[in-house]
Amino acid sequence: MFKKTSLTALLALILFPAFAQNSLLYKVSGKGLRHPGYLYGTIHLVCEGDLYLSPALKDALKQADSVYFEVDVNNVNQEEMMEGMMGGEGYDMQQHFRPGDFERLKEYMEDSLGMDLDELRPMKPMVLQVILGMYSLGCTNPSSYETALNQLAAEHKKTVKGLETAADQIAIFRSVPDSTQVNDLMELLNEPGKLKNSFNKIVAAYKRQDLDALYALRKESPESPAMEEMLLSKRNRKWVPVIEKAMRHGRILVACGAMHLPGEEGLIALLKAQGYTVTPVL
């Protein structure tokens, strides 16, 4: 999934030196805010033993009036999400594979995961990427930072909100061309250890709270600029006004995927460009 781009990594170190302080938690202040807001970069799935909520993060949540996730995790319509994963009436995933490739993938799914791919044919190919991603974790009980933080928010009776709606996320999911989804799947099938190796790198950088490394890994991804724009940059720009409005009305903690924080189009840079002071909480 990743290729070597040492120049990009070097530029990241030059352009974003503040990240060298290794933090996933950032305080947002200034510009007339009565109270600071906080940004926290999550990783959506991780083995249970790798999940760690630092005292600083717990304190930021306790201080917050509201906790913002990418979506309001307590008000997700599961039927709507499931429908978004389906291809629609008459859809057959196999039609988007080159001759022989679907059979190879079917054999791999049955041998490695014990799953019958025929049952998933009405779904979009990206669903299989999610399944393979969970399998690559190497643990039977994966954990979620969003789930852990949501439970903590409930314990402290915090309001939970979303930066976007579930419908927004479904639209993003469905906008990725089937051909792109299939190509990504076949790349994983052709290099079976690649996904696990890539995920191990991401988890290692995350556990070090090293946004520099996460940013470099993101830039090394073969995803097209259009995909990065759609999945990260465009959403970040839409989220900034939501975050600004929320910070003006109370204390907030924003918990979103760590890849949304660094870079020229990351939330840290975008909020700084709006005149806020954004500092790591060590």
Summary of the structure (lengths in Angstrom):
residues: 282
radius of gyration: 19.6
end to end distance: 31.0
largest distance: 61.3
contacts: 833
relative contact order: 0.24
helix: 57%
strand: 12%
